[in-house]
Amino acid sequence: MNNARMWTVVNPTVGLPLFFVGVAATSLIVHASIMTNSDFMGKFWSGEDMDTASVSVYDPSYQAAAATAGEAFIVLPDGRTGRVVFDAPVTLADGRGVVPVE
């Protein structure tokens, strides 16, 4: 054990419960602060509809790179832009290795 001599200073019957109480208190404080400082938790608990993010699929004024077939530019809710690449569709086989007929 790396810190075995610590238990000569602090009795394990005192140190371990203090450690576990500290971990539990920290967890409760973090969770309580998330629940009180975020607006989505109240909506979630009351069953209200969540806010939906508006996404622009393609912005023609954004000319950083040309979109080709299978690509699109998106504008995230915080104003950042990104490029989405659509892969070819994949047909999955079942557990026996049989590909379903389409």
VENBELQUI-V111535 format. One record per residue. N is the residue number from 0. PHI is phi as a letter, one per 30 degrees, with the letter a starting at -180 (NA if undefined). Layout:
N&PHI + N&PHI
//
This chain:
0&NA + 1&d + 2&c + 3&d + 4&d + 5&d + 6&d + 7&d + 8&c + 9&c + 10&d + 11&e + 12&d + 13&c + 14&d + 15&d + 16&d + 17&d + 18&d + 19&d + 20&d + 21&d + 22&d + 23&d + 24&d + 25&d + 26&d + 27&d + 28&d + 29&d + 30&d + 31&d + 32&d + 33&d + 34&d + 35&d + 36&c + 37&c + 38&d + 39&d + 40&d + 41&d + 42&d + 43&d + 44&d + 45&d + 46&i + 47&d + 48&d + 49&d + 50&d + 51&c + 52&d + 53&d + 54&b + 55&d + 56&d + 57&b + 58&c + 59&d + 60&d + 61&d + 62&c + 63&d + 64&a + 65&d + 66&d + 67&c + 68&d + 69&i + 70&b + 71&a + 72&c + 73&b + 74&c + 75&d + 76&e + 77&d + 78&j + 79&d + 80&c + 81&a + 82&c + 83&c + 84&c + 85&c + 86&d + 87&d + 88&d + 89&c + 90&c + 91&c + 92&d + 93&d + 94&d + 95&c + 96&i + 97&c + 98&d + 99&d + 100&d + 101&c
//
